[in-house]
Amino acid sequence: MRLLARSLVPTILLLLGLAPALPAQSGAARTRAQLRALFDAHKGDFDYLLGDWRFDGSSKQYPAFHGLWSAVRLAADGQVLDEYRVVGDSGETYYVTSTIRSYDAPKDRWELVSIGGGNGLQDTGTGRRVGNEVYIEQTFGAGGEHPSLLRIRYHDIAADHFSWTADCSGDGGKSWTLHCQSLEAHRIGPPRSIEPLTRSSAQAAPGDP
């Protein structure tokens, strides 16, 4: 077990983006201008996901599956909402979940919550972009009897393609199944965003109510 823990240290540090630099550990408080600069630097970290995708996947449980994945930017604050749907050959839905992703400047990380399957808002996670890869650690099925912790890596990111691989843990991170699931996604629709649901009088367009 000690050998396993030591072998996981480099990966954990990479996932946390060299965690000792985080303000929570250094005790350094950032100014408003520094927080804004961090937000501006990272608000586009998930821009590659915006738009519509078709993916093919495999896992230990299901050797082959496919589906659709769509993501939009919400208003002007950089949050990303996406819907991930596994479908059958006739278009029937086998599994669907929606995730909201929002950058937390004081903690210098992305925070995620997925909604689906009656789990409320318990399927939470954190993420960070490092170069041209994105790392996420998130719990799924938190409201059920057998929650899973996934350590996800987005890689080979391009305008029309990205790869997604995950390690899985069923015991809260004590042990891991490596490469338990993988996806290959290909773009089928352009990046997009949605308009604010409400507008101030200064924002209202001519003819708006």
N, C-alpha and C positions, 0 to 999 in steps of 0.2 A: 504493500500500500504506500509506504514511504517513497519507494522508487517511482510509482505511478504519479504521486503528488509532485515529485521533483520534475518529472518529465512534462507535466502540464504547465509548469511555471512560465516558460517562454510564451506559450499560446495564450495563457490568461493575461499576461502583461500586454501582448499585442492586442487582444480584444479590448482591454481597458485603455488602450492608447497610452501605455506607460503611465499607469495610474498615479505614481508618486507626484506627477506634475499637476494633478487636480487641485483646485483651491481648497477642497474639503480636507485634504491631507497636508497641504502646505500652510494652510491658515491664512493665505494672502487674500485680501478682499479686493475685488476689481471695481474700478470706477464705472460710472454710467457710460462714459465714452468707450471704455474697454469692453464692456458688455455688448454695446452696440456694434463695435468692430468685430467681436466674435460672432454675433448673430449674422452680420453681413457676410462674413467669411464662410459661414456654414449653412446658411439658409438654402443653398442650392445643392446640398449634398445628395439629395434624393431626386434631383432633376432627371437623372437617367431613367427613373421609373415612370415618369409621367407619360400618359398615353395608354394605348391598348396593346396587349400582348397575347400571344398564344404560347403555351408551354407544354413540353413533354417531360415527364418525370419518372423516377423509379425510387423504390424504397425497399427496406427489408421485408415489409409486410405486403406491399403491392409492387411487383416487378415492373409494371408499366401502367401509366395513367397519363391523362392530358387534361388541359383546361384553359381557362381564359383569366387574364389578370388586367385590371384597369386601374389607373391612378390619376388623380386630379389635384391641382394645387387649390387650397382654400383661401380665397380673398387675397390679402396683401401681406400676411404675416409668415409665410413660408411653410405653414402646416400642409401635410400631404395626407389625403384620404385615398385608400385603395381598397379594391374588392378582389379577392382571390377565390376562384370557383373551379372546382374539379367537376368535369362533365363526362357523360357517357357518349358513345358513338352516335346516339340519336338526340343528343342535346340535353338529356336529363341531368339534373344536378345531384351529385353525390355528396358534395361538401362545399360549404361557402363560409367565408369569414371576411369581415371588414376591419381595417386597421387605420388608426389615426396616428400620425408621426409628427412630433413637435420638438423643435430644438430648445433645450434648456441652457441658456447662456451662462448663468451662475455656476452650473455644474459642468459646463462644456461637454454636453452629450445630447444625443437624441433620446427621447422617451417615447415609448409606443404602448398602445393598448389596443387589443383586438377584441372584436365583438362578434359573437355567434354561438349557436348551440346552447343558449340559455345560461351562459357562464357569467353574465353581467359584465362588470369592468375589472375582472380579476386577472385576465391574461395579459400581464404587463411585461415590459422589457426595456432594455436600453441599447443604444447603438452608437457607433462612431465610424466616421470615414477616415481611412488611412491611405493616402495616395489615391490609387484608382481601385481600391477595394473597400467594402463596407462590412463591418462586423456587428452582429446583433446577438444578444443573449436574451431569450424570452421564454416565459412559461405559457404552455397551452393546456387547456382542460383543467385550469386551476380549481374550478368548482366541482370537479368530478372525483371519482375514487382513485384514478390513475393519472395524475397530471404528468406532463412531460416538459423537461427543460431542454430547449434547443439552442445550440451554439451555431449560428448561421454565418456563412461567408458569401457575399456577392463578389464575383470576380469575372475577369475577362469582359468587363463592361465596355460596350460600344454603343453607337447611336441606334443600332437595329438589333442588338443581341446582348444578353448577359447570362452568366451561369450562376447557379445557386446551389450550395452544398451545406449540409447540416450534420453535426454530431448530436446525439440524443442521450438524455439521461432520465431514467425513471425513478431515481432515488435522490433527487435534489442536488445532483452534481457530484455525488460520491464516486460514481463510476460512469463511464461513457461508452456508447456504441458509436464508433467512428464511421463517418460517411453513411449514416442511416438513411439519408434521403438526398436526392439531387434533382435539379431542374435545369432545363435548357429553354430559355425564353427568346422568342423572335417577335419583333414589332409588327403589328398589323394596323396600327392607327397612330396619328401624330400626338405629340404632347399637348395637353390642354389644361385649362383651369376653369373654375366656376366663379360667377360673380357673387359679390356679397349678398346675403339674403335680405339685409336692410341697408338703407342709405340715409345719411344725414341730408338736411336740406341743401347743404353746400355741394354734396355729391350727386344729387338728383339730376338725372339727364332730362333734357327738354321733352315734355310729353309724359314723363313719369307721374304717377299719382302722388 
